[in-house]
Amino acid sequence: MPSLMSRREATKALGLGALAVSLGSAASARAGEKHEHRHDAGDKQKRPADAAAPGPYEMAPLPYDFGALAPVLNEQIVRLHYSKHTAGYFKGLNAALEQLEQARGQGDFSRIRALSRDLAFNGSGAVLHTIYWSSLTPGGPAEPEGRLRDGIDRDFGSFDACRNQLLEAAGSVQGSGWSVLAYEPFGGRLVILQAENHEDQTIWGVRPLLVIDVWEHAYYLQYENRREEYLQRIATIIDWPAVAARYEAALRSI
């Protein structure tokens, strides 16, 4: 197993291109236990070329109690979403890696197409859910500040325009998926993407800063088919300092 990571280190690692880095503390940590909610981003971790191979991916503990996001997200839906659905993507990611290793060892590459699909689907699900949980907080500021706010105003015209595009992208996803506010380093700009499932319709190399889950398991138990109501309410509990920390980390990684 890899050594335990602080939330500061995990926040730094979060990005679609960061799947080679463990995403959190030991999975055996008690679900729902309170953990320090840090917003600063640590230095990028580097693994020497001759270091031991990384161990299985481990799900980061929830950074607040299961009921902390109520009434926007009640305890039941957070507990189920985190303990069952999020955990399932980590389990699927590790299983895909194990099966790929077995295939290589046996010289049997007949299942590579299916296993590659499993790796992308579950790996992206693990990353996006980790960002999702660390993008929410009770009682946070209503709007971003600092360089993130400057970037939003520059690339979207205003915070309101950015917010409206992000929520419309989420609301109009066909089926299951996400809306994603990301930093795109190739052009040096912020972009908003729609992701179908977990891995479709991305731009290679983007660094996700904020994601909104619109799979039905994220809201249906509480909001039923009222996706728009869920989106309007979840926009009120965005952890903008945490989003800003990921933006600063993305800028430093260029």
VENZI-V127998 format. One record per pair of residues at least 24 apart in sequence whose ideal C-beta (glycine too) atoms are under 10 Angstrom apart, sorted by the first residue. I is the first residue (numbers start at 1). J is the second residue. D is the distance in whole Angstrom. If there is no record, write none. Layout:
i: <I	I>
j: <J	J>
d: <D	D>
This chain:
i: <1	1	1	1	1	1	2	2	2	2	2	2	2	2	2	3	4	4	5	5	5	5	6	6	6	6	7	7	7	7	7	7	7	7	7	7	7	7	8	8	8	8	8	8	8	8	9	9	9	9	9	9	10	10	10	10	10	10	10	10	10	11	11	11	11	11	11	11	11	11	11	11	11	11	11	12	12	12	12	12	12	12	12	12	12	12	12	12	13	13	13	13	13	13	13	13	14	14	14	14	14	14	14	14	14	14	14	14	14	14	14	14	14	15	15	15	15	15	15	15	15	15	15	15	15	15	16	16	16	16	16	16	16	16	16	16	16	16	16	16	16	16	16	17	17	17	17	17	17	17	17	18	18	18	18	18	18	18	19	19	19	19	19	19	19	19	19	20	20	20	20	21	21	21	21	21	22	22	22	22	22	22	22	23	23	23	23	23	23	23	23	23	23	23	24	24	24	24	24	24	24	24	24	24	24	24	25	25	25	25	26	26	26	26	27	27	27	27	27	27	27	27	27	27	28	28	29	29	29	29	29	30	30	31	31	31	31	31	31	31	31	31	32	32	32	32	32	32	32	32	32	32	32	32	33	33	33	33	33	34	34	34	34	34	34	35	35	35	35	35	35	36	37	37	37	37	37	37	37	37	37	38	38	38	38	38	39	39	39	39	39	39	39	39	39	39	39	39	40	40	40	40	40	40	41	41	41	41	41	41	41	41	41	41	41	42	42	43	43	44	44	44	53	54	55	56	56	56	56	56	56	56	57	57	57	57	57	57	57	57	57	57	57	58	58	58	59	59	59	59	59	59	59	59	59	59	59	60	60	60	60	60	60	60	61	62	62	62	62	63	63	63	63	63	63	64	64	64	64	64	64	65	67	68	68	68	68	68	69	69	69	69	69	69	69	70	70	71	71	72	72	72	72	72	72	72	72	72	72	73	73	73	73	73	73	73	73	73	73	73	74	74	76	76	77	77	77	77	77	77	77	77	78	78	78	78	80	80	81	81	81	81	81	81	81	81	81	82	82	82	84	85	85	85	85	85	85	86	86	86	86	86	86	86	86	86	87	87	88	88	88	88	88	89	89	89	89	89	89	89	89	89	89	89	90	90	90	90	90	90	91	91	92	92	92	92	92	92	92	93	93	93	93	93	93	93	93	93	93	94	94	94	95	95	96	96	96	96	97	97	117	119	120	120	120	120	121	121	121	121	122	122	123	123	124	124	124	124	124	124	124	124	125	125	125	125	125	125	126	127	127	127	127	128	128	128	128	128	128	128	128	128	128	128	129	129	129	129	129	129	130	130	131	131	131	131	131	131	131	131	131	131	132	132	132	132	132	132	132	132	133	133	133	134	134	134	134	134	134	134	135	135	135	135	135	135	135	135	135	135	135	135	135	135	135	136	136	136	136	136	136	136	137	137	137	137	137	137	138	138	138	139	139	139	140	140	140	140	140	140	140	140	141	141	141	141	141	142	142	142	142	143	143	144	144	144	144	144	144	144	144	144	145	145	145	146	146	146	146	146	147	147	147	147	148	148	148	148	148	148	148	148	148	148	148	148	148	148	149	149	149	151	151	151	151	151	151	151	151	152	152	152	152	154	154	155	155	155	155	155	155	155	155	156	156	156	156	156	159	162	162	162	163	163	164	165	165	166	166	166	166	166	166	166	166	167	167	167	167	167	167	167	168	168	168	168	169	169	169	169	169	169	170	170	170	170	170	170	170	170	170	170	170	170	171	171	171	171	171	171	171	172	172	173	173	173	173	173	173	175	175	175	176	176	176	176	176	176	177	177	177	177	177	178	178	178	178	178	178	178	178	179	179	179	179	179	179	180	180	180	180	180	180	181	181	181	181	181	181	181	181	181	181	182	182	182	182	182	182	182	182	182	183	183	183	183	183	183	183	183	183	183	183	184	185	185	185	185	188	188	190	190	206	207	207	207	207	207	207	207	208	208	208	209	209	209	209	209	209	209	209	209	210	210	210	210	210	210	210	210	211	212>
j: <26	27	54	55	56	58	26	47	52	53	54	55	56	57	58	55	29	58	42	45	58	60	35	36	38	42	35	36	37	38	39	40	42	60	61	63	134	242	36	38	39	40	41	42	43	245	38	41	42	43	44	45	38	41	42	58	60	61	63	130	134	38	39	40	41	42	60	63	130	131	134	242	245	246	249	40	41	42	43	44	45	245	246	248	249	250	252	253	41	42	44	45	60	127	130	249	41	60	127	128	130	131	134	135	207	208	209	211	242	245	246	249	250	127	131	182	183	205	206	207	208	209	246	249	250	253	123	124	127	128	131	180	182	195	198	199	202	203	204	205	206	207	208	127	185	204	205	206	207	208	253	44	45	127	130	207	208	253	57	93	97	119	120	123	124	126	127	45	47	54	57	45	46	47	54	57	54	55	56	57	58	59	60	57	58	59	60	90	93	126	127	129	130	131	57	58	59	60	61	62	63	90	126	130	133	134	58	59	60	61	58	59	60	61	56	57	58	59	60	61	87	90	91	94	58	61	58	59	60	61	62	61	62	59	61	62	65	66	79	82	83	87	61	62	64	65	66	67	68	75	78	79	82	83	61	62	63	64	65	61	62	63	64	65	68	60	61	62	63	64	65	63	63	64	68	134	137	140	239	241	242	63	134	241	242	245	134	137	140	239	240	241	242	243	244	245	246	248	241	242	244	245	248	249	242	244	245	246	247	248	249	250	251	252	253	245	249	249	252	249	252	253	101	97	94	90	91	93	94	95	97	98	89	90	91	93	94	97	122	123	126	127	130	90	94	126	83	86	87	89	90	91	93	126	129	130	133	86	90	126	129	130	133	134	133	86	133	134	136	133	134	136	137	239	242	133	134	136	137	138	239	138	138	136	137	138	139	237	133	136	137	138	233	234	237	138	222	222	233	136	138	222	230	232	233	234	235	236	237	136	138	218	219	221	222	223	230	233	234	237	221	222	221	222	217	218	219	220	221	222	223	230	133	136	218	222	217	221	129	132	133	213	215	217	218	219	221	129	132	133	217	125	129	213	215	217	218	125	126	128	129	130	132	133	213	217	126	129	122	125	126	129	217	121	122	123	124	125	126	127	128	129	130	198	122	123	125	126	129	130	122	126	118	119	121	122	123	125	126	118	119	120	121	122	123	124	125	126	127	122	123	126	119	122	120	121	122	123	122	123	199	199	197	198	199	200	197	198	199	200	198	199	198	199	178	195	197	198	199	200	202	208	178	197	198	199	213	215	198	198	199	208	211	177	178	180	195	198	199	208	211	212	213	215	178	198	211	213	215	218	208	211	178	180	208	209	210	211	213	242	243	246	178	208	210	211	212	213	218	234	211	213	239	210	211	239	242	243	245	246	181	208	209	210	211	212	213	234	237	238	239	240	242	243	246	210	212	234	237	238	239	242	237	238	239	240	241	242	236	237	239	236	237	239	236	237	238	239	240	241	242	243	238	239	240	241	244	235	236	238	240	238	240	181	209	210	238	240	241	243	244	247	240	241	244	240	241	244	247	248	244	247	248	251	181	183	190	209	210	240	241	243	244	245	246	247	248	251	240	244	247	183	188	189	190	209	244	247	251	181	190	243	247	189	190	183	184	187	188	189	190	191	192	181	189	190	191	192	240	190	192	210	235	238	235	191	192	192	193	210	211	212	231	235	238	192	212	228	231	232	234	235	192	194	228	231	193	194	195	212	214	231	194	195	211	212	213	214	227	228	230	231	234	235	212	214	227	228	230	231	232	214	227	197	201	212	214	215	227	214	215	216	213	214	215	216	217	218	201	212	213	214	215	202	208	211	212	213	214	215	218	210	211	212	213	214	231	206	208	209	210	211	212	206	208	209	210	211	212	238	243	246	247	206	207	208	209	210	211	246	247	250	207	208	209	246	247	248	249	250	251	253	254	250	250	251	253	254	251	254	247	250	250	246	247	249	250	251	253	254	243	246	250	242	243	244	245	246	247	248	249	250	238	239	240	242	243	244	246	247	243	238>
d: <7	9	9	4	7	7	10	9	9	10	6	5	8	9	8	9	9	8	9	8	9	8	10	9	8	7	6	7	7	5	9	10	9	7	8	6	8	10	9	5	9	6	7	4	9	9	10	9	5	8	9	6	10	10	9	10	5	10	10	7	8	7	8	8	5	7	9	10	9	9	6	7	6	6	7	9	5	5	7	6	7	8	8	10	5	10	9	9	9	9	8	7	10	9	9	9	9	9	7	9	6	5	7	10	8	7	9	10	10	10	6	8	10	7	9	9	9	9	8	4	6	9	8	8	7	8	9	7	6	8	10	9	8	10	10	8	6	9	8	8	6	7	6	9	10	8	6	8	8	10	9	9	10	7	10	8	10	10	8	8	10	9	10	5	8	8	6	10	8	7	10	6	10	8	8	9	7	8	9	6	6	10	9	6	7	7	6	8	10	6	7	9	5	9	9	6	6	2	7	10	10	9	10	7	10	10	7	8	6	5	6	9	10	9	9	9	5	5	9	9	8	7	9	10	9	10	9	9	9	4	9	8	10	9	7	7	10	8	8	7	6	9	8	6	9	6	5	9	9	9	9	7	8	9	6	8	10	10	8	9	9	8	7	6	9	9	5	8	5	8	10	8	5	7	10	9	7	10	8	9	8	9	10	10	9	8	9	9	10	7	9	4	5	9	7	5	9	10	9	10	10	6	9	9	9	9	4	7	9	6	4	9	10	8	10	10	8	9	9	8	8	6	10	10	9	8	10	8	5	10	8	8	9	5	9	5	6	8	9	8	6	10	10	7	9	10	9	6	6	9	5	9	10	8	8	8	10	9	10	10	9	6	7	8	9	9	6	9	10	7	6	9	8	9	9	9	10	8	7	7	10	10	10	9	8	5	9	9	10	6	8	6	10	9	6	8	10	9	8	8	8	9	9	10	5	6	9	6	5	8	10	8	8	10	7	9	9	8	7	8	8	5	6	8	8	8	7	8	5	5	9	10	9	9	10	10	7	7	8	9	9	8	9	6	6	9	9	8	10	7	8	8	7	9	8	5	8	8	8	10	4	8	8	7	10	10	9	9	8	8	9	10	10	8	5	8	8	3	4	9	8	6	9	8	8	9	8	5	9	9	8	9	6	9	7	3	9	7	8	8	7	10	9	4	5	9	8	5	9	8	10	9	10	8	9	8	6	8	9	9	9	10	9	8	5	9	6	6	6	10	8	9	8	8	9	8	8	4	4	9	8	10	10	8	4	8	10	9	9	8	10	7	9	10	6	8	7	6	9	7	5	10	7	10	10	9	8	7	10	9	10	9	9	9	5	8	7	5	10	9	9	8	8	10	9	5	7	5	8	10	10	10	10	10	10	7	6	9	9	9	9	9	8	5	6	8	10	9	9	6	6	9	6	6	9	10	10	7	5	7	6	9	6	8	4	9	8	7	10	6	9	10	8	10	9	7	7	5	6	7	8	10	9	9	5	7	10	9	7	9	8	9	7	10	10	9	8	4	8	6	6	9	7	8	7	10	9	6	9	9	7	7	7	8	10	10	9	8	10	7	9	6	4	9	9	5	8	10	9	8	10	8	10	8	5	10	10	7	9	9	6	10	9	8	8	10	9	10	10	5	4	8	9	10	10	7	9	8	10	8	7	10	6	9	10	10	5	5	10	8	10	7	9	8	10	10	8	8	5	7	9	6	9	10	10	9	7	5	9	8	9	10	8	10	9	5	8	5	8	9	9	5	9	9	10	7	6	6	9	6	10	9	10	10	9	9	5	9	9	9	9	9	9	7	4	7	9	9	8	10	9	6	7	10	9	5	6	6	6	8	9	9	7	5	9	7	9	8	5	8	7	5	8	10	7	5	4	8	9	10	7	10	9	4	6	5	6	8	9	10	10	9	5	8	6	8	6	10	9	4	7	9	9	9	7	9	8	5	9	8	8	10	9	7	8	8	4	9	7	10	10	8	9	9	5	8	9	5	5	10	9	7	7	9	8	9	5	10	8	9	10	9>
